[in-house]
């Protein structure tokens, strides 16, 4: 199964981009992994928040297929510890899906259409992080759970 990280806009902070690149190259030793970026919306200062979420939601849903297992990274999603995340990911890998797509939304969260389409709502933490920093946190956690699944010595319990 292919793992996709779908994100909104380019990573503007150099240190975050370098960290994501480092973990992405490590992840590729364990799984087929790709990062897809939807364009960040322009001229949104006067646009209502709901309209911004709807427009971004359309781009997200356009990037996924009916056969994808869609996981949204959302502060209101279910929290897992590392072992639980690894177990959950192993179960997803057993499904007859070609891709699992993890989505990082923009600053306002997701549209109702994206929430309805999601197969899983996952929270990295009860804390709030910038959507840029979530990229790095997620990449490290994905690498961590893949090493745990394979029995390699990265994660310590």
VMD Tcl script that draws the C-alpha trace (Angstrom):
set ca {
  {0.00 0.00 0.00}
  {1.23 3.46 -0.87}
  {1.28 6.14 1.86}
  {0.48 9.70 0.83}
  {0.84 12.86 2.90}
  {-1.46 15.50 1.44}
  {-0.71 19.00 2.61}
  {-1.89 22.53 1.96}
  {0.72 24.89 0.49}
  {4.49 24.64 0.34}
  {6.63 24.27 3.43}
  {8.03 27.75 3.92}
  {10.29 27.14 6.94}
  {13.65 25.72 5.83}
  {14.27 23.75 9.03}
  {10.87 22.06 8.73}
  {11.42 21.22 5.06}
  {14.83 19.72 5.87}
  {13.38 17.63 8.70}
  {10.49 16.40 6.55}
  {12.94 15.51 3.76}
  {15.11 13.57 6.21}
  {12.22 11.52 7.57}
  {10.72 11.06 4.10}
  {13.92 9.44 2.89}
  {13.94 7.19 5.97}
  {10.27 6.25 5.46}
  {10.97 5.18 1.88}
  {13.10 2.33 3.23}
  {9.92 0.84 4.70}
  {7.07 1.91 2.43}
  {6.18 3.65 -0.79}
  {5.73 7.23 0.40}
  {4.87 10.44 -1.38}
  {4.00 13.98 -0.37}
  {1.36 15.80 -2.42}
  {0.76 19.52 -2.04}
  {-2.44 21.32 -2.94}
  {-2.06 25.03 -3.69}
  {-2.54 27.44 -0.84}
  {-5.45 29.78 -1.40}
  {-4.72 33.39 -2.27}
  {-6.54 36.60 -1.32}
  {-8.43 35.11 1.62}
  {-8.33 38.04 4.07}
  {-11.88 39.11 3.26}
  {-13.15 35.60 2.48}
  {-15.36 33.98 5.14}
  {-13.72 31.07 6.95}
  {-16.42 28.60 5.81}
  {-15.78 29.53 2.17}
  {-12.05 28.98 2.66}
  {-12.71 25.52 4.14}
  {-15.10 24.63 1.31}
  {-12.61 25.65 -1.38}
  {-9.76 23.80 0.28}
  {-12.04 20.80 0.82}
  {-12.77 20.61 -2.90}
  {-9.05 20.46 -3.64}
  {-8.52 17.77 -1.02}
  {-11.37 15.64 -2.32}
  {-10.17 16.10 -5.89}
  {-6.78 14.66 -4.87}
  {-8.21 11.46 -3.35}
  {-9.94 8.56 -5.03}
  {-12.91 6.51 -3.91}
  {-10.56 3.62 -3.14}
  {-8.24 5.61 -0.87}
  {-8.31 5.17 2.89}
  {-8.54 8.79 4.03}
  {-7.11 9.83 7.40}
  {-7.46 13.44 8.41}
  {-5.05 14.83 10.97}
  {-7.39 16.83 13.14}
  {-7.10 18.20 16.66}
  {-10.53 16.68 17.44}
  {-9.58 13.25 16.12}
  {-8.80 10.20 18.18}
  {-5.45 10.16 19.94}
  {-3.24 7.07 19.84}
  {0.02 6.28 21.52}
  {2.81 5.08 19.25}
  {2.04 1.38 19.69}
  {-1.68 1.96 19.01}
  {-0.86 3.98 15.90}
  {1.41 1.17 14.65}
  {-1.33 -1.41 15.28}
  {-3.91 0.75 13.52}
  {-1.62 1.31 10.53}
  {-0.99 -2.43 10.24}
  {-4.76 -3.01 10.09}
  {-5.12 -0.34 7.39}
  {-2.35 -2.05 5.39}
  {-4.43 -5.24 5.39}
  {-7.36 -3.54 3.69}
  {-7.86 -3.89 -0.05}
  {-6.97 -0.26 -0.69}
  {-4.16 0.98 -2.89}
  {-3.35 4.08 -0.87}
  {-3.70 5.48 2.61}
  {-3.85 9.27 2.44}
  {-3.06 11.35 5.51}
  {-4.28 14.93 5.17}
  {-3.04 18.02 6.95}
  {-5.62 20.76 6.60}
  {-5.12 24.47 6.53}
  {-5.35 26.84 9.49}
  {-9.15 26.63 9.76}
  {-9.55 22.86 9.68}
  {-11.64 20.85 7.23}
  {-14.91 21.35 5.41}
  {-17.90 19.20 6.31}
  {-17.45 17.28 3.04}
  {-13.93 16.25 4.02}
  {-15.07 15.22 7.52}
  {-17.81 13.08 5.96}
  {-15.41 11.43 3.49}
  {-12.75 10.65 6.12}
  {-12.31 7.01 7.12}
  {-10.42 8.04 10.24}
  {-9.88 11.22 12.23}
  {-6.50 11.14 13.95}
  {-5.01 13.60 16.43}
  {-1.26 13.86 16.94}
  {-1.83 15.72 20.21}
  {-4.36 17.71 22.18}
  {-1.99 20.64 21.70}
  {-2.42 22.89 18.67}
  {0.46 23.09 16.17}
  {0.90 25.10 12.99}
  {0.03 23.07 9.89}
  {3.67 23.51 8.85}
  {5.02 21.93 12.05}
  {2.50 19.08 11.84}
  {4.29 17.96 8.65}
  {7.49 17.31 10.57}
  {5.77 15.77 13.59}
  {3.76 13.44 11.37}
  {6.78 12.41 9.27}
  {8.73 11.50 12.40}
  {5.80 9.55 13.85}
  {5.19 7.70 10.60}
  {8.85 6.71 10.48}
  {8.68 5.66 14.14}
  {5.63 3.40 13.66}
  {7.07 1.83 10.50}
  {10.26 0.91 12.37}
  {8.12 -0.47 15.18}
  {6.10 -2.58 12.73}
  {9.33 -3.95 11.19}
  {10.97 -4.52 14.56}
  {13.85 -2.11 13.94}
  {15.46 -0.30 16.90}
  {14.26 3.30 16.75}
  {11.32 3.36 19.13}
  {11.93 2.59 22.82}
  {9.24 1.63 25.27}
}
mol new
graphics top color blue
foreach p $ca { graphics top sphere $p radius 0.5 }
foreach p [lrange $ca 0 end-1] q [lrange $ca 1 end] { graphics top cylinder $p $q radius 0.2 }
display resetview
